[in-house]
Amino acid sequence: MIMVLIAVLYMTTASAQENIDESCYHCHPAQVNEFQASVHFNKNTCADCHGGDINISGNVVSINVMHTNFTGKPTPLNVTNFCSKCHESETRVYKESIHWERLKEGRSAASCTDCHGIHNILSSKNTNSSTHFENIPGTCAKCHENQTRMQALYYGIQTDRFDTYKKSFHYKSYASGGRLLAVCSDCHENHDTKQASDPKSAVNPTNLPATCGKTGCHTGANNVFITGGKIHEEQSVKLLSIDAKGLVTYFYIIMILFELSFTIGLIFLGITSKFEIRRRH
C-alpha cells in the first residue's frame, strides 16, 4: 500500500513538473528567487530581457533555451531599449538626461537597472525598494560617492555630494528622528537629470526658484532665498576615509577654547595676585 502511494505521488509530481520550465532556475536560483518577488513577476519572463526560447516543456535543463535570439546579459544601452517596451514615457524622458548622453558616448553612467535594480525591482512605495523616497540618497550615492567612477572617467563631479547633503536641513530633520524633507530627485528630477549648466536643468541657477518653489516645498522661493540655502555649498575633505575637514574644524575649536580658557585663567591669576599683594601690605 505504501509503495503504491509513493508511486502515485511520484507520478503526480513528475506530471506537474512536465509543464514547468526549470532551465533558468537550475543555474540561476538566486536571480529567479529575486525575480519572483519583483513587480515584474507574472508580467514578464526571463526571455523578455535575455532572449531565448521559452517554449520548453519538461524539467530537463536544455541548451535549446539559448538557441533562439538569446542575448545573455544586456548592455546598459540595451537595458533601456528593453524597458522602453513597457515604460515608453519614462524612457523618452530618460533619453533627455545626462546619464543617457554619457551612455551613448560609451562611458559609464546610470541606466535603468542602476537605480531600480535588476531582478529584484520593487515598487517605489515598497520600503525595501532602491527608489523608495528614503532610499534614494543612498541609491544615488552608489555612483556619486564612488571616486573611481566619478573622477577616473573625467566627469569632474565631486564625490562628497551625499556627505554635504547630510549636512543640509533636508537630511538633518531625518537624522534627528523626523522625516526626509527633500531627496536628490526632488531637486535633480528622476529620469531627466541634467547638468546644472544645461538651461533645461532643474538645478540650473535660473530654474532654481521654480524648483525650490514647487508645491509642498518652498512656495514663493526667490533668488535671495536660493543664495542663502545652497545644499552642496560645503566641501568635504576625506583623508583615509576620515572627514579631515571636520577634524581640522574641531581642532581649531578646541584650540580657541583652550586659548580663551588660558587667557581668562591668566587674567584671573593676575587679579587675585594683586588682591594678595594688597592684603599683605
N, C-alpha and C positions, 0 to 999 in steps of 0.2 A: 504493500500500500504506500509506504514511504517512498519507495523507488518510483512509483507511478506519479506521485505528487511532484517529486523532483524533476521528473521528465516533463511533466506538464508545465511547471514553472520555467524550465529551461527553454521549452518550445515557445512559450508566451514571450519571454524576454528576447529570444532570438528574432521572433516575428516583429516585435516592436522596434528592435534595432535595425531591421532591414530598411526602415523608412527614415533613418537618421544618418545624416552625413557627418561623420566624425573626423573627416580629414583634417580640418583646421585645428580642432580641439586636440587631436592626437599629438601634434607637435607644438602647439601654442596654447596650452591650457590657461596660462595666466592672462594672456590677451583676450581669450574668449570669455573668461570669467568677468573681466573688466567690461567687455562689450555687453554682456548680458545685463549688467547693472546700469548701462548708459541709456540716454534718451533715444538712441538710435535703434535699440534692440526691438525686434519685431517690425521695424520700419525699413531697415537696410540690412544687407548681407555683407559678408567679408568681400565678396566679389565686386560689390559696388565701388569699392575703393581700390582693391588689389587686382581686379580682373579674375579670369579663370572660369572654369566650368562648374556651376553649382548643381547641375543635373546629374548628381551621382547618388546611387542608392546603395544601401548596404553599409556595414560598419568596417569595411576593409579600407585601409588607407590607400588611396590611389594616386599615382603620379599624374593621372589624366586631368586632375584639377588644375594643373599648371600648363595644360596644352593649348587652351583657348584664350587668347588675349590676356594672358597673365602678365601683370606689370610689376609684381613684387612690391617693394617699398616705394611709394610715390615720392617724387621730389617735392620741395616746397611749392614750386610753381604748379605742379600737377595737383597738389592738395587743394589749391584754390579752385582749380577747374572742377574737381570732384564736388567740392562744397557748393559751387555755384549751381549745380543741378537742382538743388533743393532750396538754397539760400541765395537766390538771384539778386535781390535788392541789397543785401548785406555785402555780397561780393562786389557789386557795382560800386558801392561806396568805398569799400576797402581798396579797390584799384585806383582810387584817387589819393591814397595815402603815401607817406614817405616810405613805409615798410614795403609796399609793393614796388615802388620805384627802385629800392635797393635790391630787391629780389630779382627784378628784371636785369639789373646790372651784373648779376651773378655773385652778389655779395650776401653776407649773412644778415637776415632781418626776420622779424616776427611774421610767421604765417599763421593760418587759422589754428593749427594744432598747437602752436607755441602758447597761445592764450587759452584755448578751450580744452586742451588735452587731446589725446589721440583716440584710444579705445574707450576711455573712461569719461567721455563727455557727459556732463550733467547740466541740468537746468540752472540758470544763474540764480534762481530762487533757492536752490539747494545750498545749505551752508557749507557743504563739502566741495562745492564747485570752485574751480580756479577763477571763475568770472563772477562769483558771488561778491557783493558790494564790499564786504570786509576783507576779502582775499585779493582784491585787485591790486593794491600796492605791492603785495608780495609777489604776485604774478609778474608785474612789470619789472620788479627788482631782479628777477631771474636773469634778465638781459642787461638792464640798466645799472646793475651793481657789479656786473662782470667786467673787470678791467680788460681782460683779454679780448672779449668781444667788442667792447666799445673803443678801445684805444688801438689795438693791433690792426683793426680794419679801417683806421683813419677816419672814424666818424667824428672825432673831436668832441664827443659827448662826455661830460664829466660824470664820473661814476659814483657820485655821492647824492644822487637825486632822491633816493629813498631816505637816506640819512638826514638830509636837510628838510625833507618833507615831514619827518617825525618831529622836527623842532617847530613846526608850524602849529597854529591853533587848531587847524582842521584835525590833526592827529592827536594833539595833547589832550583834547577832550575825551578821546577814546582811551588813551593811556591812563587817564585818571578815573576810569570806570564809566565814562559816558558812551557816546556813540560817535562813529566817524561822521564828520560833517561834510567832507568832500574828499573824493579819491581821484586818482590820476585821470580817469575817463571823464570826470565832471569838467575838467579844465581842458584836457587834450583831445577829448572826444573818444569814441570807441573804435570804429573801423576806419575813420578817415583822419587819423592822426597825421599832422603835417608839421614841418619845421616852423619854428617861430618866425623865421624870415619870410615865409610864404604869406602873401597878403590874404589868402583864404584861411590861414590857420586860426584856430580858436584862441591861441595864445600869442598871436601877433599883437604888438602893442596897440594898434588901432582897434583891435577887436576885443581886447581885454575887458573894457567896461561892459560890453554886451554879454560876454562870457560870465563874468562875475555877477552880473545883474540879472541872471536867469531867475525864473520863478522858483522860489524856495531857497534862493541864495541871498545875495546882497542887492536887493532891489534898489535901483537908483544909483548904483555904483558909478563913480566918475574917475577921471584920471588922477585926481588928488588921492582918492581912496586907494586906487591901484598902486600908486607910487609908494604909499605907506604900508602896503600889506603884501609885499612880494613873498612868494612861497619858498623859492630856492635861493634866496638872497645870500644866505650864509654859505660858506665854503667849508667842507670837511677836509681835514688832513689826516691821512692814515699812515701809521708807522708800525709795521709788523702787526697789522690788524688792531692797533691801538689808536684811539682818537687822539692824535698828537696835539691837535688844536685845543681840545678840551684839557689835556694835561698842562699845556702852556698857560691856558686861561686860569686854571686852578692854582698853578704855581705862582702866578702874579698876584692872584687874590690873597694867597697865603702870605706872600712876601709883603704886600701892602699892609695886611693886618698885623704882621709881625713888626714892621717899621712903625706903624701907628702906636702899637702897644709899647714898643721900646721907647718911643719919643715921649708918650704920656707917662711912662714909668720914670724917665729921667726928670721930667718936669715935676712929678710928684716928689721924687727924692730931693730935688733942688729946693722945693718949697718946705718940705719937712726939715731939711738940714738948716735952713735959715731960722726956722722956729726954734730948733735945738740950740743954735748959736745964741740967739736972743735970750733963751731961757737960762743958759749958763752965765750970761753976763748980768 
